[in-house]
Amino acid sequence: MICRWGDDNLCLELMENTKANERLSQTDTPQWFEVGGNRLRLVREPAERLSALVDTLQGAGKSLKLFFYMFEDDRLGRMILDMLIAACERGVAVEMMIDSFGSNGTPRKFFDPLVEAGGKFAIFSPRFSTSYFVRNHQKMVIADDARALIGGFNIADEYFDMQEPGEDGDLTDNSWEDLGMAIDGPEVTNLASYYRVLSDWVHQHNGNMRSLRRMVRHWDAGDGQFRWLLGGPSNRMSRWAAAIKKDLEQGSRLDLVTAYFSPGQGLLRRMAGLSKRGGQSRLLLPGKTDNGATIGASRLLYGYLLKRRARIFEYQPRRLHTKLVIVDNAVYIGSANFDLRSLFINVEMMLRIDDPAFADHARATIDILHENAEAITPQLHKSRGSFLNRIRWTISYFLVNTLDYRVTRRLNIGSMK
């Protein structure tokens, strides 16, 4: 491997991650699933996700299309940028877009070498536009319109266990538990078609709220085994919100993992209705985070759900950033959390896959997380629910459903244990 980004230690780490991923692929656990003529693979471990990301970028022969909410100027960001420049040099048409708010810590000049190499670069919804407070929270990489990688992770060290040691030489575990999915097959062409629609908006109407609403409203998700469900600001319920609403109304089993859980009363009632019909609900939510307000907002809703026989767990080993929802045989995976911003405001893309075998496989991934989660009993929840904490939870619920995640993170409300 040629170390273009000038960090020999990082090169060695990347090679070790790739080897680890190869060892994982040799186990008895099936890694790839064929669904409707497409190959699907969930990638959870940081080594798996990094290897899948690198393989997608280095395997592109004609085109690369990327969108990320966050793209940091750190070890990983510099490595990925150099890979994109290398792709340009070998004749690949590279286009990348980032969100102006999520990536506001990265200077614009950081991306200049990509543009100088022939890449196309743009920023979604710049400052002082009517759509500035509508965030584009999507994460996707598309290679040759035939292979893609989607999920919840951003381009930053903390999503891939790549933090550099602090001044004392110690490595604190500030990494995220996350999930991605590699897709190989004809279904990727639909995602590539959406990317072109999004790119047209950014380059021709960037910042115009009316045209953004029109884009969200007119996107055709399809009605087959695969549905690319776009969410965002609209005068009516987005397809992503409408699809999960309908599945909850008809479903009998819910398994949900999300970083931020603060849905509105409508979805809460539908989750409760699933339990009343004799169904099962398992919610796996963060026990650790960098944004205490999001935990407080979730805990405000625990009592209502526990009374209706929902099982709630808080993941303990590390900060939880995974976005995965399974209702019966329907699997939702992509960029969206289960809060009001993700359901009705932010631009999000969730892929709905209707397949019993893949649903069972995705539930096995949740089972792994479940093993390291703390059960939230009515007694435990009551012990946490002091008068002061309930006030904090209520304020948190309002804030996380109103403001961007990076704003509420700075408020430092605390996890309120």
N, C-alpha and C positions, 0 to 999 in steps of 0.2 A: 504494500500500500504506500502510495506517495503522500507524504505529509505536507500538504499545501498550506495548512494554516499555522505552521511554525511552532507546533507544540508536540514534541516527541512523546511525552507522557500521555497526551490525549490520543495520539495515534495508537500507542500500545493498548490503552484502555478500550478504544473502539474495536481493535482486533480481538481483545479478550471477550468483549460483549458479543461480537459476531460468533466466536467459537462457542460461547455459552448458549447462544440461540440455536446453533447447529446441534448441540447436545440435546437441547430441549426437544427439537424436532425429531430426534431419534427415539424418544420414549414411546410407550404404548398408547399414550393419550393422543387421539387424533387431533391434528393441528389444522387441517384444511377440511372444510365441509363444502360439498357441491350442492348448490341450491339453484334450481332453475337455469342450469347451464353456466353458473358463476361459481368461482371458488372463493370461500370466505374463511378468514382466519382471525380469531381474537388474539390480541397481543397485550398482555397485562404487565409482565415483568419489565422493568426499565431496560434490561438488555435486549429483550424481544422487541420492544417498541423502537429502540434506537437502531437495531439491525434492520427492522422493517422500513424505517424512515430512510436509512442510508441505501438500502437495496432499491427502493423506489426511485430515489434521486439518481443513483449511479446507473440504473437499468434503463433510463429513458433514452430513446434513440431519436425521437422527433420533437417532442414537446413536453414541457413541464408547466403545470398551473398550480399555484399555491395561494392559499389564504390563511392568515393566522391573526387571531385577536391580539396576541402578544408575540413579539419577536425581539428578544433582548440582545444587547451588545455584551455578550459574555462568552464563555468557552464554546458552548454549543452553538450560539448564534453565529459566531465567527466561523466555526467549522461548516455549518450549513450554508452560509453565504459563499464561502470558498467553493463548496461543491456546486452551487448554482453557477458561479463564474466558470468553473471547469466545464459544466454542461454547455454553457454558451460557446466556449472555445471549441467544443467538439461538434458544434452545429445544431444544438438543440434550441428550439424556440422557448425561452423561459419567460414566464409572466408571474409576477407576485404582487399581491395586495395585502395590506395590513390595516388594522383598525387604528384610527388616529388617537383614540383615548387609551385603548389597551396597550399600545406601543409608544405612548408619549414619553417614556423614559429613554428611548433610543433616538439619537439625533438623525435627522434626515440624511446628513452626509455619510452616515454609516453605509447606506445603500448605494451611494454613488458608484462604487466600483462595479456593481452589478449592471447598472445602466451603461457605464462606459464599455462593458464587455458585450453589450448588445441586448441585455435583458430589458424587459418592460416592467415598470414599477409604478404603483399608485397607492394612495392612502385613502381609505374609505371615510367619507363624511368629515371634511376638515372643520377646524374651529370656525365659529361665527356663521355656521350654516343652520338652516331650520331643522336639520336632522342630527345635529351634533350630539344630543343626549340620547339618541337611539344608537346603541352599540351594535356593531356586527361582531358577534361572538363566535363565528364559525372557525373551524380548523379542518383543513383538507389539503391533500397533495394528490395531483392527478398526473400520471405519466402516460404519454402517447394516447390519451383518451381511452385506455384499455385497462389500466391498473390504477388503483387509488388507495389512499390511507386516510381514514377519517377517525374522529374520536374527540376526546376532551382535552388532550395535551396541547400545550403551547411550545414555542421554541424558546426555551430557557433552561438553564442548568438544573433548576429545582425539579423539573418534570422528568429528569433522566438520571438522578443520583449523581450529578456531575459537579456539585458545588466544590469550590476551592477551599482549602483550609483557612481558618481565621488567623489573626495575628499570633495567637498562642499555639498554632499548629494543629488544633483540634478540628474535627469535622462534626458539626452538629447536624442531626438528621432533620433538615427542613424540606425534605423531598415530598412529593405528592404520590399518593396511590392513584393510578389512572388507568385508562383503558383505551385501546385503539382497535380498529379493525381494518385488515387488508382485504381488498376486493380485486379480483382478477376475472374479467369477463365482460360480456356485452352490456351489462347494466351500468357500467362506468360511463358509457356514452351519454346517459341521461344526466349524470352529475356534471359531465363536461359541458353539456348544453346549458345547464343552469349557470355554470361558471361564466360562460360567454354572455349570458343575460346580465349577470352581476357586473361583469367587466364593462359592458356597454353603459350601464347606469353610472358606474364610477367615472368613466372617461367622458360621458356626455351630459350627465345630469347630477353630478356629485353634489350632495348636500340638499337637493330638492325633495322635501318631504312628500309632496303630492305624487311625484313620479316614483318614489320609493314605495309608497302604499300601492300604487298601481302595479309595480313589479311583483310585490308579494301577493296581491290579489289574483293576478293573472297567471302565476306559475302553475303549470299542470303537474300534479304529483304522480299521476297515473293511478290505476285502480287494480293492479295485479298483485303478484306475490311480493314484489318490491315496490315501495312507494317512497319517493324522496319528498319529505314533508317540510315545506318551508314555513318558518314562523317569522313574524315581524309585525310592525305597526300596520293596522288595517282598520277599515270601518266595519269589518265583520270578523268573526272568529277565524284565525289562521287555520290552515289545513293540519298543521302539527297539533294544535290545541283541539281541533274538532275530532281528529282521529283518536287521540288518547281518551277524550270524553266518551266517544261511542264505545270504545273497547271496555272502559270501566263500567259502563251501563250494562253491557252484555256479558262481561267476563265472570269467571269463578275463581281465578287465582291471580294474585298480583305479587310480583317480586320486583322491588325497586331499590336502586342504589343511586344516590345523587349527592352532590356536594352541597347544594343549597335547596332546602325544602321549605317553601312557604307559599303553597298554592292558595287560591281563593276558596270561598265557601262552596262554590259550585262543584269543584273537583273534590273537595273534602267530603261533601255529601255523597258523591258517586263512589268514592272509596269506602265510605261507611255502608252504602247500599250493597256493595259487593260482599261485605262481611255478613250483613243481615240476610242475604240470600243463602247463607251457608258456605260462602267462599272463604278463601284464605288470603291474608295480606301479610307480607313480610317487607318491612322497610328497614334498609340499612343506611344509616346517616352518619355524619361525622361526629367523632368524639374529640378530634383535634382539628384545628384550622388556624389560618392566619387572620381570620376575620370573625371575631367573637360575635358580632351582630347576627351572622347567619345561623349560628347554633342557637342563640337566643330566640330568633324568629321561629325556628323549628320546634323548640321546646314549648312555645306557646300553644302549639297544636297537638301535643302528645296526649293530653288528657282526653280530648274529644275522641281521638282515634283509639286509645286504650280502652275506653268504655265500650267501644264497638268491636272489640276483639281483634284489633290489629296488633301484630307483633312488631315491636320496634327495637332496633339494636343500634348502638353507636360504635363505630369502628375505632380501634385504639392504637394500632402500631404507628401510624403516620397520618398526615393530613389527607383526607379523602377528596378526590377530584373526579371520580368516575361518574359517568352518566349512562345508566343502563336501566331500562324498564321492560319488563316482560309481563304481558297479560295473556294468559292461556298460551296459545302458540305464536303470538305476535311479539317480536323482539324489536325494541326501539333502541337505536344507538346513534350517537352523534355528539353535537356540541351543547345541547340544551340541558339546563338544570330543571328542577321541578318547582319553579317559583313564578310569580306573576310576570317578572321582567322577561324570563325566558319563554313564557307561554304567550305573551301578548305584546311585548315591546321590542326586545332585542331581535335582530336578524339571526335566526338559527336554522340549522338544517339537521333533521333527524331522519334516519333511514328506518322504515318499518319493513321487517322481513317476516313473512308468514310461513313458518315451517316448523313442524313439531320436533324433529330431531335437532335442529339448530337451537330451538328454544330450550330443550333439555341441556344442550351443551352450554348455553349461556347461563342457565341456572347453576350449573356446576361451578362456573366462575364465581357467582355470588356465594355459593357454599364455601368456597375457599376464604372469602372475606368474612363470612359469618363466623368461622372458627375463631377469629380474633376480634370479636365484637362483644360488647357488654349488653346484656339484655336490660331493657328499660321496663321495669315492673311498675305497677301503679304505686307501690310503696316507695320505690326510689324516686319516681317523678314527684310524688307528694312531698318528700323530704327536701327536694330542691326548690319547691315552689313557694318560697317566702314571699311576703308582700312586696319587698323591694325587687326581688328577682322577677316577679310577674310584671311589675312596671317596666323593668328593663326589657323583658321579652316582648312586651307590647310595642315599645318604642322601636326595638330591633325589627320587628315584623314590618312596621311602617317604613323604616329606613331602607331595608334591603329590597323592598318591592317598589321603591321610588328612585333610589340613587344607584349609580353604577357600583359594581363590586369593589373597584379600586378606590372609590370614595369612602364607602362604609368601612373598608379595611382600616383607613386612617383614623376613624373615630375612636377605636380602641375601647369599645364598650366592655369587652371581656367575655369569657365563656360562661361566667355565672354559675359555676358548679356549686 
